[in-house]
Amino acid sequence: MPCFNHARFVTDSVMGILRQTQTDLELIIVDDCSLDNSWDVIRSLAAKDCRIRTIRHDQNLGASKSRNDGLHATSGQFIGFCDADDIWERDKLEVQLNLLRDNPGFDAVYCDAAIIDESGLPTRTRFSERFPPPKVSSGFLFRDLVACNFINMQSVLIRKECLRSTGYFDEEIKWVEDWWYWIRLSRHHRFLYSPQLLARYRMHSGSTSLVQKRGYHANRFKVLRRILGQYADLPSFVQADVVFKMGVALCKLGKLEMGRRLLWGAVRLSMMDLRAFSSLCRSLRHLIIISCQDSRPLSLK
Protein backbone atom coordinates (compact mmCIF):
# COMPACT_ATOMS: atom_id res chain seq x y z
CA MET A 1 0.00 0.00 0.00
CA PRO A 2 1.69 3.19 -1.18
CA CYS A 3 0.52 6.35 0.55
CA PHE A 4 1.06 10.00 -0.29
CA ASN A 5 -1.03 12.63 1.53
CA HIS A 6 -3.94 10.27 2.16
CA ALA A 7 -4.25 10.72 5.92
CA ARG A 8 -8.03 11.12 5.65
CA PHE A 9 -8.46 7.82 3.74
CA VAL A 10 -5.67 5.50 4.86
CA THR A 11 -7.39 4.20 8.01
CA ASP A 12 -10.38 2.94 6.01
CA SER A 13 -8.02 1.29 3.50
CA VAL A 14 -5.92 -0.38 6.20
CA MET A 15 -8.92 -1.63 8.16
CA GLY A 16 -10.40 -3.08 4.98
CA ILE A 17 -7.32 -5.30 4.73
CA LEU A 18 -6.87 -6.14 8.41
CA ARG A 19 -10.52 -7.25 8.64
CA GLN A 20 -10.22 -9.77 5.80
CA THR A 21 -11.79 -13.18 6.35
CA GLN A 22 -8.39 -14.56 5.27
CA THR A 23 -6.37 -13.40 8.26
CA ASP A 24 -2.95 -14.87 7.41
CA LEU A 25 -1.48 -11.82 5.72
CA GLU A 26 1.06 -9.04 6.02
CA LEU A 27 0.36 -5.44 5.06
CA ILE A 28 3.32 -3.38 3.90
CA ILE A 29 2.59 0.36 3.87
CA VAL A 30 5.05 2.66 2.12
CA ASP A 31 4.65 6.34 2.97
CA ASP A 32 6.14 8.38 0.14
CA CYS A 33 7.18 11.37 2.27
CA SER A 34 3.62 12.59 2.82
CA LEU A 35 3.23 16.25 3.70
CA ASP A 36 0.12 15.72 5.83
CA ASN A 37 -0.11 13.54 8.95
CA SER A 38 -0.31 10.26 7.00
CA TRP A 39 2.82 8.90 8.66
CA ASP A 40 1.46 9.53 12.16
CA VAL A 41 -1.76 7.72 11.25
CA ILE A 42 0.18 4.81 9.74
CA ARG A 43 2.45 4.45 12.77
CA SER A 44 -0.57 4.49 15.08
CA LEU A 45 -2.24 1.73 13.06
CA ALA A 46 0.98 -0.33 12.96
CA ALA A 47 1.32 -0.12 16.73
CA LYS A 48 -2.03 -1.89 17.10
CA ASP A 49 -1.48 -4.79 14.66
CA CYS A 50 1.77 -6.73 14.23
CA ARG A 51 0.79 -7.72 10.67
CA ILE A 52 1.56 -4.17 9.49
CA ARG A 53 5.09 -3.38 8.32
CA THR A 54 5.99 0.20 7.50
CA ILE A 55 8.48 1.92 5.22
CA ARG A 56 8.95 5.67 4.92
CA HIS A 57 10.75 7.62 2.21
CA ASP A 58 12.65 10.74 3.25
CA GLN A 59 11.75 12.31 -0.10
CA ASN A 60 8.90 11.89 -2.55
CA LEU A 61 9.94 9.16 -5.00
CA GLY A 62 6.66 8.32 -6.74
CA ALA A 63 4.18 5.45 -6.77
CA SER A 64 6.35 3.04 -8.77
CA LYS A 65 9.25 3.30 -6.33
CA SER A 66 6.85 2.93 -3.41
CA ARG A 67 5.29 -0.18 -4.95
CA ASN A 68 8.72 -1.67 -5.65
CA ASP A 69 9.96 -1.09 -2.11
CA GLY A 70 6.84 -2.85 -0.87
CA LEU A 71 7.33 -5.75 -3.29
CA HIS A 72 10.94 -6.21 -2.23
CA ALA A 73 9.76 -6.49 1.38
CA THR A 74 7.10 -9.14 0.77
CA SER A 75 7.40 -12.65 2.15
CA GLY A 76 4.11 -14.24 1.06
CA GLN A 77 3.36 -16.49 -1.91
CA PHE A 78 0.66 -14.13 -3.25
CA ILE A 79 0.71 -10.35 -3.67
CA GLY A 80 -2.22 -7.96 -3.63
CA PHE A 81 -2.30 -4.23 -4.18
CA CYS A 82 -4.36 -1.51 -2.53
CA ASP A 83 -3.77 2.22 -2.76
CA ALA A 84 -4.28 4.22 0.42
CA ASP A 85 -7.59 5.70 -0.75
CA ASP A 86 -9.27 2.46 -1.91
CA ILE A 87 -10.95 -0.30 0.11
CA TRP A 88 -11.05 -4.11 -0.05
CA GLU A 89 -14.29 -5.91 0.77
CA ARG A 90 -13.94 -8.37 3.67
CA ASP A 91 -13.83 -11.54 1.54
CA LYS A 92 -11.70 -10.23 -1.34
CA LEU A 93 -8.51 -12.02 -0.39
CA GLU A 94 -10.23 -15.30 0.45
CA VAL A 95 -12.22 -15.36 -2.80
CA GLN A 96 -9.24 -14.51 -4.98
CA LEU A 97 -6.90 -16.97 -3.24
CA ASN A 98 -9.42 -19.72 -3.87
CA LEU A 99 -9.72 -18.70 -7.52
CA LEU A 100 -5.96 -18.95 -8.04
CA ARG A 101 -5.67 -22.21 -6.10
CA ASP A 102 -8.57 -23.76 -8.03
CA ASN A 103 -7.24 -22.53 -11.40
CA PRO A 104 -3.51 -23.34 -11.52
CA GLY A 105 -3.26 -22.26 -15.16
CA PHE A 106 -3.77 -18.63 -14.14
CA ASP A 107 -1.19 -16.47 -12.39
CA ALA A 108 -3.23 -13.30 -11.77
CA VAL A 109 -6.83 -12.61 -10.86
CA TYR A 110 -8.73 -9.33 -11.07
CA CYS A 111 -12.27 -8.32 -10.23
CA ASP A 112 -14.85 -5.58 -10.54
CA ALA A 113 -15.13 -2.75 -8.03
CA ALA A 114 -17.80 -0.34 -6.86
CA ILE A 115 -16.93 3.32 -7.35
CA ILE A 116 -17.34 5.50 -4.25
CA ASP A 117 -17.07 9.25 -3.84
CA GLU A 118 -14.78 11.32 -1.65
CA SER A 119 -16.94 10.66 1.41
CA GLY A 120 -17.00 6.92 0.78
CA LEU A 121 -20.60 6.93 -0.45
CA PRO A 122 -21.53 4.65 -3.37
CA THR A 123 -21.98 6.30 -6.74
CA ARG A 124 -24.01 3.32 -8.03
CA THR A 125 -21.42 2.87 -10.75
CA ARG A 126 -19.14 -0.09 -11.31
CA PHE A 127 -15.54 0.22 -12.42
CA SER A 128 -16.39 -2.10 -15.32
CA GLU A 129 -18.99 0.39 -16.57
CA ARG A 130 -16.34 3.07 -17.00
CA PHE A 131 -13.53 0.75 -18.09
CA PRO A 132 -15.16 -2.36 -19.60
CA PRO A 133 -13.10 -5.54 -19.74
CA PRO A 134 -12.94 -7.31 -23.13
CA LYS A 135 -15.60 -9.82 -24.13
CA VAL A 136 -13.12 -12.59 -23.42
CA SER A 137 -12.07 -11.22 -20.04
CA SER A 138 -9.91 -14.15 -18.88
CA GLY A 139 -6.81 -15.66 -20.46
CA PHE A 140 -3.91 -14.05 -22.26
CA LEU A 141 -4.99 -10.38 -22.31
CA PHE A 142 -1.83 -8.84 -23.75
CA ARG A 143 -3.42 -7.56 -26.97
CA ASP A 144 -6.43 -6.17 -25.08
CA LEU A 145 -4.26 -4.37 -22.52
CA VAL A 146 -2.12 -2.80 -25.23
CA ALA A 147 -5.34 -1.18 -26.47
CA CYS A 148 -6.42 0.16 -23.06
CA ASN A 149 -6.25 -0.43 -19.33
CA PHE A 150 -9.37 -2.02 -17.85
CA ILE A 151 -7.75 -3.51 -14.73
CA ASN A 152 -8.15 -1.63 -11.46
CA MET A 153 -4.92 -1.63 -9.46
CA GLN A 154 -6.45 -2.68 -6.16
CA SER A 155 -8.50 -5.46 -7.76
CA VAL A 156 -5.45 -7.63 -8.58
CA LEU A 157 -3.90 -10.59 -6.79
CA ILE A 158 -0.87 -12.30 -8.37
CA ARG A 159 1.42 -15.20 -7.60
CA LYS A 160 4.73 -13.90 -6.30
CA GLU A 161 6.59 -16.05 -8.84
CA CYS A 162 5.34 -13.64 -11.54
CA LEU A 163 8.02 -11.20 -10.38
CA ARG A 164 10.71 -13.50 -11.79
CA SER A 165 9.54 -13.06 -15.38
CA THR A 166 7.92 -9.63 -15.20
CA GLY A 167 10.15 -7.83 -12.75
CA TYR A 168 9.07 -4.73 -10.90
CA PHE A 169 7.30 -1.46 -11.69
CA ASP A 170 9.02 0.92 -14.10
CA GLU A 171 10.16 3.80 -11.90
CA GLU A 172 10.35 6.15 -14.88
CA ILE A 173 6.59 5.83 -15.34
CA LYS A 174 4.17 7.74 -13.11
CA TRP A 175 0.36 7.77 -12.91
CA VAL A 176 -0.08 4.95 -15.45
CA GLU A 177 2.55 2.60 -14.01
CA ASP A 178 -0.10 -0.04 -13.36
CA TRP A 179 -1.14 -0.16 -17.03
CA TRP A 180 2.45 -0.74 -18.17
CA TYR A 181 2.92 -3.43 -15.53
CA TRP A 182 -0.24 -5.30 -16.56
CA ILE A 183 0.90 -5.21 -20.20
CA ARG A 184 4.25 -6.75 -19.28
CA LEU A 185 2.67 -9.26 -16.92
CA SER A 186 0.08 -10.35 -19.49
CA ARG A 187 2.75 -11.10 -22.09
CA HIS A 188 3.51 -14.42 -20.40
CA HIS A 189 0.83 -14.88 -17.74
CA ARG A 190 -2.90 -15.51 -17.89
CA PHE A 191 -5.40 -13.31 -16.03
CA LEU A 192 -8.62 -14.65 -14.51
CA TYR A 193 -11.56 -12.23 -14.20
CA SER A 194 -14.24 -12.26 -11.53
CA PRO A 195 -17.24 -9.90 -11.98
CA GLN A 196 -17.77 -9.84 -8.21
CA LEU A 197 -17.59 -6.47 -6.50
CA LEU A 198 -14.71 -7.29 -4.18
CA ALA A 199 -13.39 -3.75 -3.71
CA ARG A 200 -14.32 -0.09 -3.63
CA TYR A 201 -12.52 2.40 -5.87
CA ARG A 202 -12.56 5.98 -4.58
CA MET A 203 -12.89 8.93 -6.95
CA HIS A 204 -11.99 12.25 -5.35
CA SER A 205 -10.48 15.65 -6.04
CA GLY A 206 -6.95 14.26 -5.75
CA SER A 207 -7.47 11.36 -8.12
CA THR A 208 -4.91 11.31 -10.92
CA SER A 209 -7.71 11.11 -13.48
CA LEU A 210 -8.76 14.60 -12.36
CA VAL A 211 -5.42 16.34 -11.71
CA GLN A 212 -1.99 16.64 -13.30
CA LYS A 213 -3.32 16.05 -16.80
CA ARG A 214 -0.05 17.05 -18.44
CA GLY A 215 1.90 14.48 -16.45
CA TYR A 216 -0.72 11.86 -17.24
CA HIS A 217 -0.45 12.39 -21.01
CA ALA A 218 3.37 12.55 -20.87
CA ASN A 219 3.55 9.21 -19.05
CA ARG A 220 0.91 7.67 -21.29
CA PHE A 221 3.13 8.62 -24.24
CA LYS A 222 6.09 6.91 -22.52
CA VAL A 223 4.13 3.68 -22.12
CA LEU A 224 2.96 3.72 -25.75
CA ARG A 225 6.53 4.31 -26.93
CA ARG A 226 7.72 1.40 -24.77
CA ILE A 227 5.06 -0.85 -26.31
CA LEU A 228 6.33 -0.13 -29.81
CA GLY A 229 9.96 -0.47 -28.75
CA GLN A 230 9.63 -3.77 -26.89
CA TYR A 231 7.00 -5.62 -28.89
CA ALA A 232 8.05 -5.47 -32.51
CA ASP A 233 5.85 -8.46 -33.35
CA LEU A 234 2.63 -6.49 -32.95
CA PRO A 235 0.51 -6.62 -36.14
CA SER A 236 0.29 -3.44 -38.16
CA PHE A 237 -3.30 -2.64 -37.13
CA VAL A 238 -2.28 -2.71 -33.45
CA GLN A 239 0.81 -0.60 -34.19
CA ALA A 240 -1.42 1.88 -36.02
CA ASP A 241 -3.62 2.24 -32.94
CA VAL A 242 -0.59 2.73 -30.68
CA VAL A 243 0.94 5.36 -32.97
CA PHE A 244 -2.43 7.12 -33.19
CA LYS A 245 -2.64 7.33 -29.39
CA MET A 246 0.94 8.60 -29.21
CA GLY A 247 0.01 11.37 -31.64
CA VAL A 248 -3.05 12.31 -29.61
CA ALA A 249 -0.99 12.40 -26.39
CA LEU A 250 1.55 14.76 -27.97
CA CYS A 251 -1.21 17.02 -29.27
CA LYS A 252 -2.69 17.24 -25.77
CA LEU A 253 0.77 18.22 -24.55
CA GLY A 254 0.80 21.06 -27.10
CA LYS A 255 3.40 19.42 -29.34
CA LEU A 256 1.27 19.72 -32.44
CA GLU A 257 3.95 19.28 -35.09
CA MET A 258 5.27 16.04 -33.58
CA GLY A 259 1.74 14.89 -32.94
CA ARG A 260 0.79 15.61 -36.54
CA ARG A 261 3.68 13.49 -37.82
CA LEU A 262 2.65 10.55 -35.65
CA LEU A 263 -0.97 10.83 -36.75
CA TRP A 264 0.16 10.67 -40.37
CA GLY A 265 2.29 7.68 -39.41
CA ALA A 266 -0.84 6.03 -38.03
CA VAL A 267 -2.63 6.75 -41.32
CA ARG A 268 0.14 5.04 -43.29
CA LEU A 269 0.14 2.00 -41.01
CA SER A 270 -3.65 1.82 -41.17
CA MET A 271 -3.60 1.64 -44.93
CA MET A 272 -1.58 -1.60 -44.69
CA ASP A 273 -4.28 -3.52 -42.83
CA LEU A 274 -8.07 -3.39 -43.23
CA ARG A 275 -8.43 -4.17 -39.51
CA ALA A 276 -7.00 -0.70 -38.80
CA PHE A 277 -9.92 1.13 -40.45
CA SER A 278 -11.03 2.69 -37.15
CA SER A 279 -7.50 4.00 -36.50
CA LEU A 280 -7.43 5.44 -40.02
CA CYS A 281 -10.71 7.31 -39.48
CA ARG A 282 -9.73 8.59 -36.04
CA SER A 283 -6.29 9.71 -37.24
CA LEU A 284 -7.75 11.65 -40.17
CA ARG A 285 -10.37 13.24 -37.91
CA HIS A 286 -7.71 14.41 -35.45
CA LEU A 287 -5.58 15.74 -38.27
CA ILE A 288 -8.52 17.81 -39.52
CA ILE A 289 -9.19 19.11 -36.00
CA ILE A 290 -5.53 20.10 -35.55
CA SER A 291 -5.46 21.84 -38.93
CA CYS A 292 -8.52 23.85 -37.95
CA GLN A 293 -6.99 24.78 -34.61
CA ASP A 294 -3.68 26.06 -35.93
CA SER A 295 -4.99 27.28 -39.32
CA ARG A 296 -2.64 25.03 -41.26
CA PRO A 297 -3.78 23.01 -44.28
CA LEU A 298 -4.14 19.23 -44.06
CA SER A 299 -0.83 18.21 -45.62
CA LEU A 300 1.36 15.14 -45.68
CA LYS A 301 4.40 17.32 -44.99
C-alpha positions as CSV (number, residue, x, y, z in Angstrom):
1,M,0.0,0.0,0.0
2,P,1.7,3.2,-1.2
3,C,0.5,6.4,0.6
4,F,1.1,10.0,-0.3
5,N,-1.0,12.6,1.5
6,H,-3.9,10.3,2.2
7,A,-4.3,10.7,5.9
8,R,-8.0,11.1,5.6
9,F,-8.5,7.8,3.7
10,V,-5.7,5.5,4.9
11,T,-7.4,4.2,8.0
12,D,-10.4,2.9,6.0
13,S,-8.0,1.3,3.5
14,V,-5.9,-0.4,6.2
15,M,-8.9,-1.6,8.2
16,G,-10.4,-3.1,5.0
17,I,-7.3,-5.3,4.7
18,L,-6.9,-6.1,8.4
19,R,-10.5,-7.3,8.6
20,Q,-10.2,-9.8,5.8
21,T,-11.8,-13.2,6.4
22,Q,-8.4,-14.6,5.3
23,T,-6.4,-13.4,8.3
24,D,-3.0,-14.9,7.4
25,L,-1.5,-11.8,5.7
26,E,1.1,-9.0,6.0
27,L,0.4,-5.4,5.1
28,I,3.3,-3.4,3.9
29,I,2.6,0.4,3.9
30,V,5.0,2.7,2.1
31,D,4.7,6.3,3.0
32,D,6.1,8.4,0.1
33,C,7.2,11.4,2.3
34,S,3.6,12.6,2.8
35,L,3.2,16.3,3.7
36,D,0.1,15.7,5.8
37,N,-0.1,13.5,8.9
38,S,-0.3,10.3,7.0
39,W,2.8,8.9,8.7
40,D,1.5,9.5,12.2
41,V,-1.8,7.7,11.2
42,I,0.2,4.8,9.7
43,R,2.4,4.4,12.8
44,S,-0.6,4.5,15.1
45,L,-2.2,1.7,13.1
46,A,1.0,-0.3,13.0
47,A,1.3,-0.1,16.7
48,K,-2.0,-1.9,17.1
49,D,-1.5,-4.8,14.7
50,C,1.8,-6.7,14.2
51,R,0.8,-7.7,10.7
52,I,1.6,-4.2,9.5
53,R,5.1,-3.4,8.3
54,T,6.0,0.2,7.5
55,I,8.5,1.9,5.2
56,R,8.9,5.7,4.9
57,H,10.8,7.6,2.2
58,D,12.6,10.7,3.2
59,Q,11.8,12.3,-0.1
60,N,8.9,11.9,-2.5
61,L,9.9,9.2,-5.0
62,G,6.7,8.3,-6.7
63,A,4.2,5.5,-6.8
64,S,6.4,3.0,-8.8
65,K,9.3,3.3,-6.3
66,S,6.8,2.9,-3.4
67,R,5.3,-0.2,-4.9
68,N,8.7,-1.7,-5.6
69,D,10.0,-1.1,-2.1
70,G,6.8,-2.8,-0.9
71,L,7.3,-5.7,-3.3
72,H,10.9,-6.2,-2.2
73,A,9.8,-6.5,1.4
74,T,7.1,-9.1,0.8
75,S,7.4,-12.7,2.2
76,G,4.1,-14.2,1.1
77,Q,3.4,-16.5,-1.9
78,F,0.7,-14.1,-3.2
79,I,0.7,-10.4,-3.7
80,G,-2.2,-8.0,-3.6
81,F,-2.3,-4.2,-4.2
82,C,-4.4,-1.5,-2.5
83,D,-3.8,2.2,-2.8
84,A,-4.3,4.2,0.4
85,D,-7.6,5.7,-0.7
86,D,-9.3,2.5,-1.9
87,I,-11.0,-0.3,0.1
88,W,-11.0,-4.1,-0.1
89,E,-14.3,-5.9,0.8
90,R,-13.9,-8.4,3.7
91,D,-13.8,-11.5,1.5
92,K,-11.7,-10.2,-1.3
93,L,-8.5,-12.0,-0.4
94,E,-10.2,-15.3,0.5
95,V,-12.2,-15.4,-2.8
96,Q,-9.2,-14.5,-5.0
97,L,-6.9,-17.0,-3.2
98,N,-9.4,-19.7,-3.9
99,L,-9.7,-18.7,-7.5
100,L,-6.0,-18.9,-8.0
101,R,-5.7,-22.2,-6.1
102,D,-8.6,-23.8,-8.0
103,N,-7.2,-22.5,-11.4
104,P,-3.5,-23.3,-11.5
105,G,-3.3,-22.3,-15.2
106,F,-3.8,-18.6,-14.1
107,D,-1.2,-16.5,-12.4
108,A,-3.2,-13.3,-11.8
109,V,-6.8,-12.6,-10.9
110,Y,-8.7,-9.3,-11.1
111,C,-12.3,-8.3,-10.2
112,D,-14.9,-5.6,-10.5
113,A,-15.1,-2.7,-8.0
114,A,-17.8,-0.3,-6.9
115,I,-16.9,3.3,-7.4
116,I,-17.3,5.5,-4.3
117,D,-17.1,9.2,-3.8
118,E,-14.8,11.3,-1.6
119,S,-16.9,10.7,1.4
120,G,-17.0,6.9,0.8
121,L,-20.6,6.9,-0.5
122,P,-21.5,4.7,-3.4
123,T,-22.0,6.3,-6.7
124,R,-24.0,3.3,-8.0
125,T,-21.4,2.9,-10.7
126,R,-19.1,-0.1,-11.3
127,F,-15.5,0.2,-12.4
128,S,-16.4,-2.1,-15.3
129,E,-19.0,0.4,-16.6
130,R,-16.3,3.1,-17.0
131,F,-13.5,0.8,-18.1
132,P,-15.2,-2.4,-19.6
133,P,-13.1,-5.5,-19.7
134,P,-12.9,-7.3,-23.1
135,K,-15.6,-9.8,-24.1
136,V,-13.1,-12.6,-23.4
137,S,-12.1,-11.2,-20.0
138,S,-9.9,-14.2,-18.9
139,G,-6.8,-15.7,-20.5
140,F,-3.9,-14.0,-22.3
141,L,-5.0,-10.4,-22.3
142,F,-1.8,-8.8,-23.7
143,R,-3.4,-7.6,-27.0
144,D,-6.4,-6.2,-25.1
145,L,-4.3,-4.4,-22.5
146,V,-2.1,-2.8,-25.2
147,A,-5.3,-1.2,-26.5
148,C,-6.4,0.2,-23.1
149,N,-6.2,-0.4,-19.3
150,F,-9.4,-2.0,-17.9
151,I,-7.7,-3.5,-14.7
152,N,-8.2,-1.6,-11.5
153,M,-4.9,-1.6,-9.5
154,Q,-6.4,-2.7,-6.2
155,S,-8.5,-5.5,-7.8
156,V,-5.5,-7.6,-8.6
157,L,-3.9,-10.6,-6.8
158,I,-0.9,-12.3,-8.4
159,R,1.4,-15.2,-7.6
160,K,4.7,-13.9,-6.3
161,E,6.6,-16.0,-8.8
162,C,5.3,-13.6,-11.5
163,L,8.0,-11.2,-10.4
164,R,10.7,-13.5,-11.8
165,S,9.5,-13.1,-15.4
166,T,7.9,-9.6,-15.2
167,G,10.2,-7.8,-12.8
168,Y,9.1,-4.7,-10.9
169,F,7.3,-1.5,-11.7
170,D,9.0,0.9,-14.1
171,E,10.2,3.8,-11.9
172,E,10.4,6.1,-14.9
173,I,6.6,5.8,-15.3
174,K,4.2,7.7,-13.1
175,W,0.4,7.8,-12.9
176,V,-0.1,4.9,-15.5
177,E,2.5,2.6,-14.0
178,D,-0.1,0.0,-13.4
179,W,-1.1,-0.2,-17.0
180,W,2.4,-0.7,-18.2
181,Y,2.9,-3.4,-15.5
182,W,-0.2,-5.3,-16.6
183,I,0.9,-5.2,-20.2
184,R,4.3,-6.7,-19.3
185,L,2.7,-9.3,-16.9
186,S,0.1,-10.4,-19.5
187,R,2.7,-11.1,-22.1
188,H,3.5,-14.4,-20.4
189,H,0.8,-14.9,-17.7
190,R,-2.9,-15.5,-17.9
191,F,-5.4,-13.3,-16.0
192,L,-8.6,-14.7,-14.5
193,Y,-11.6,-12.2,-14.2
194,S,-14.2,-12.3,-11.5
195,P,-17.2,-9.9,-12.0
196,Q,-17.8,-9.8,-8.2
197,L,-17.6,-6.5,-6.5
198,L,-14.7,-7.3,-4.2
199,A,-13.4,-3.8,-3.7
200,R,-14.3,-0.1,-3.6
201,Y,-12.5,2.4,-5.9
202,R,-12.6,6.0,-4.6
203,M,-12.9,8.9,-7.0
204,H,-12.0,12.2,-5.3
205,S,-10.5,15.6,-6.0
206,G,-7.0,14.3,-5.7
207,S,-7.5,11.4,-8.1
208,T,-4.9,11.3,-10.9
209,S,-7.7,11.1,-13.5
210,L,-8.8,14.6,-12.4
211,V,-5.4,16.3,-11.7
212,Q,-2.0,16.6,-13.3
213,K,-3.3,16.1,-16.8
214,R,0.0,17.0,-18.4
215,G,1.9,14.5,-16.5
216,Y,-0.7,11.9,-17.2
217,H,-0.4,12.4,-21.0
218,A,3.4,12.5,-20.9
219,N,3.5,9.2,-19.0
220,R,0.9,7.7,-21.3
221,F,3.1,8.6,-24.2
222,K,6.1,6.9,-22.5
223,V,4.1,3.7,-22.1
224,L,3.0,3.7,-25.7
225,R,6.5,4.3,-26.9
226,R,7.7,1.4,-24.8
227,I,5.1,-0.8,-26.3
228,L,6.3,-0.1,-29.8
229,G,10.0,-0.5,-28.8
230,Q,9.6,-3.8,-26.9
231,Y,7.0,-5.6,-28.9
232,A,8.0,-5.5,-32.5
233,D,5.8,-8.5,-33.3
234,L,2.6,-6.5,-33.0
235,P,0.5,-6.6,-36.1
236,S,0.3,-3.4,-38.2
237,F,-3.3,-2.6,-37.1
238,V,-2.3,-2.7,-33.5
239,Q,0.8,-0.6,-34.2
240,A,-1.4,1.9,-36.0
241,D,-3.6,2.2,-32.9
242,V,-0.6,2.7,-30.7
243,V,0.9,5.4,-33.0
244,F,-2.4,7.1,-33.2
245,K,-2.6,7.3,-29.4
246,M,0.9,8.6,-29.2
247,G,0.0,11.4,-31.6
248,V,-3.1,12.3,-29.6
249,A,-1.0,12.4,-26.4
250,L,1.5,14.8,-28.0
251,C,-1.2,17.0,-29.3
252,K,-2.7,17.2,-25.8
253,L,0.8,18.2,-24.6
254,G,0.8,21.1,-27.1
255,K,3.4,19.4,-29.3
256,L,1.3,19.7,-32.4
257,E,4.0,19.3,-35.1
258,M,5.3,16.0,-33.6
259,G,1.7,14.9,-32.9
260,R,0.8,15.6,-36.5
261,R,3.7,13.5,-37.8
262,L,2.7,10.6,-35.7
263,L,-1.0,10.8,-36.8
264,W,0.2,10.7,-40.4
265,G,2.3,7.7,-39.4
266,A,-0.8,6.0,-38.0
267,V,-2.6,6.8,-41.3
268,R,0.1,5.0,-43.3
269,L,0.1,2.0,-41.0
270,S,-3.6,1.8,-41.2
271,M,-3.6,1.6,-44.9
272,M,-1.6,-1.6,-44.7
273,D,-4.3,-3.5,-42.8
274,L,-8.1,-3.4,-43.2
275,R,-8.4,-4.2,-39.5
276,A,-7.0,-0.7,-38.8
277,F,-9.9,1.1,-40.4
278,S,-11.0,2.7,-37.2
279,S,-7.5,4.0,-36.5
280,L,-7.4,5.4,-40.0
281,C,-10.7,7.3,-39.5
282,R,-9.7,8.6,-36.0
283,S,-6.3,9.7,-37.2
284,L,-7.7,11.7,-40.2
285,R,-10.4,13.2,-37.9
286,H,-7.7,14.4,-35.4
287,L,-5.6,15.7,-38.3
288,I,-8.5,17.8,-39.5
289,I,-9.2,19.1,-36.0
290,I,-5.5,20.1,-35.6
291,S,-5.5,21.8,-38.9
292,C,-8.5,23.8,-38.0
293,Q,-7.0,24.8,-34.6
294,D,-3.7,26.1,-35.9
295,S,-5.0,27.3,-39.3
296,R,-2.6,25.0,-41.3
297,P,-3.8,23.0,-44.3
298,L,-4.1,19.2,-44.1
299,S,-0.8,18.2,-45.6
300,L,1.4,15.1,-45.7
301,K,4.4,17.3,-45.0
